[in-house]
């Protein structure tokens, strides 16, 4: 006797979720958050709107989940055991994230939209920003434990100082960031943090 698949709750198929995620990113890049609609995402993904609502209760939840899936793993860097090498890897990870073709197209719009929509801004901070900071704080905490950074290091401020210059240079100034700049920034940060 063969068993029948259970009925009732829909089974979320990974390939459908992946297609929806790609559609969300494409729609964000082309239309921006304000004009993004569930209908447009569903159409681009080739699914019904119900497939989206089975996964996320709202547009905001959908966008945050998709951004987190792309952004949070990008913050992970291998632990080298050396503060200098760890900082350089962290700076490279921030650079690579900010210059990722999707993030570079989406982030400025989301920041602008977050200025008008505090719920979105808070959701991005909680769903994307904080997990990225949590990953990076482990590296700094290990450096403190190794005695490479002071025991009273304000990790929150240090994380701002790590990401801020690259963000400012790339997103605000639209100036290039090359290997030499990242190397110089690493040395500057070593002096500043230590």
N, C-alpha and C positions, 0 to 999 in steps of 0.2 A: 504494500500500500504506500503510495507516494504522499508526502506531506505537502499541503498547500501553503503558499506564503501567507502570512497573517494579513488580515485586512484591517482597515481603520486608519491608523496614522500613516502618513506618506513617508516613504523612504527617501531620504535626501541623497541624491546621486552626486558623487564628487565631480564628475565631468560637467554636470549642469551647474553646480556651484562655481566651478572654475570659469565656465562661460559667462556666468552672471558677473563674477568679479572682474573679468576683462571688460565687460560691457560697462560696468560702473566706472572703471578707470578711464575708458575711452570717452564716456559721456562727460565726466568731470573735466577732462582735458579740453573737450570741444565746446561744451556749453557752460561750464562752471556750476558751482553748487546751487546757486539761486535758481537757475533754469533747469537743473537736473530733475527729471521726473521718473517715477517708477515705470510709467508706460514706455518712455523712451529706452530705459534700461532693458525692460522685458523684450521690446522689439529688437533691439540690437543683439541681445543674447539668444533670440529665437525661442523664447519661452513665454508662457502666460504670466500675468502679474501675480497670480496665486503662487507661482514658484518662488517669487521674491518674498512674499508675505509669509510663506512657510518657514523662511530662513530668518527674516528680520521683521520686526513690527513696524518699522518706519524707515523713511529715506535716511534720516540721520544715523540710525543704528546700522543700516546697510553700509553707508559710506565709512563710518568709523571702523566697522569690522574689516572691510576690504583694505582700508589704509593701514590698519594695524597688522594685517597679514603680510602686507608688503614691507612695512616700515620697521616693525619691531625686530625681526630676525636680522635686519641690516645693521643693527647696533651691536651685534655680537662680534667680538674680535678674539683671536687666540691670545691666551695669557702667556707672555714671554718670560716673565720673571724679572723683567727690567722695566723700571718706570719710564725711561726714555723710549724704549721700543713699544711699550704699552701705549704711551701717549701718542706716539707717531701713528700707531695702528688705529687708535680711536679717532684721531684727526682725519685719517684716510677714510675711515668708515663714515664720518659725518660728511666729508666731501663727496664720497661716492653716493650717499643717500640724496644729498641736495642736488647732485648733477644727474641722478637717474632720470631718464627721459620722462617718465610718468610724474615723478615727484616735482621735477622742475616745471612741468606744465600745470600742475594742480596746486602746489603749495601757495603761490602768491594769491590766487583767488580765494583759497580757504582762509588765509590770514585776513584778507579784506572782509570776507563774509563773517568771520569770527568777530570782527570789530562791530558788526551790526547785529550779531546773533550770539548772545552770551551763552545760550544753551549749547550751541555748536562748539564754541570756543572751549567751554568746560569739558565737553565730551571728547574733543581732540586731546586736550591736556591729560585727561584721565585714561583714555583708550590708546593713545599713541605716544604722547610725550612722556608720561610717567613711566611706562614700561621701558622705554628707551633709556631714560635716566636711571632706572633701577639697574639695568644691565651695566651701564657705564660706572655706576657708583661702586660696583663690586671691584672693578679694576683699581679705583682709587683707595678703597678700603684695604685691599691687599698690599698696596704700596705703603700705606700707613703701618700695617702689620709688619712689613719688612724693614721699617725704619727709614724708608726713602722719602716719606712725607711726614710732616709734623702730626703728632697725635691729636692736636686740636684743630686739624684742618676742617674748614667749613665746606663739606662736600657739595652742598647745594650751590654755593657760590662758585666753587671750582668747576662744576659741570657747566654753569653759565659761561664761565671764562673759556672753557674748552670749545664749546659750539659757537659762541657768539661771533668771534672774528671771521670764521668761515662763512657763516650765514650772512653777516654784514657785507663781506666782500663779494660773495656770489649773488645774493638776492637783492640787496639794497644798492650796492655800488655797481654791480654787474661787471666786476673786474675779474680777470683770470686768477685761478689758483693752480699753481703748478707744484712740482715736487720740491723745488727750491723754497717756495713760500711755506709749504707744510713743514719742511725741515727747520726753517728759521722759526716758525711758530712753535714747533716742539721745543727748541732751545729756549725761547722766550718763556714758555709756560713752565719749563723746568725751573727757571730762575724765579718766576712769579709764585709758583706753588710751594717751592721748597724753602 
